[in-house]
Amino acid sequence: PREGNKPQPLGNFGLISMFTTFTLCLLYLLWRRASALRAVVSHQLQTWSRTEGQIRLSEDDGPSATEFLTEADDEDVGIVD
C-alpha cells in the first residue's frame, strides 16, 4: 500500500477564530462607547463655555414671594363678577 494524503486536523483553529471574533466585537463595543462619551463630553464643554442664552436671575431687594401670595388672597375677596 502506498501512503496517501491524510487530512490534517484543524487543531486550535476554532478556538482561535472564536477568540478573534470575540476580541473584535469587544473592541467595536468599546469604540462605540468611547464615541458616545466623546459626544456627551463635547456637548457639556460647549454648554459650559457658552455665555449667551443663559438665564440670569436678578438680585434685587424686593418683597419675597410669600408676600405676594398673601396679598393676592386678600384682593380676591372684593372682586365680584
PyMOL commands that set and color helices and strands:
alter all, ss='L'
color gray80, all
select helices_A, chain A and resi 13-49+65-75
alter helices_A, ss='H'
color red, helices_A
deselect
rebuild
show_as cartoon
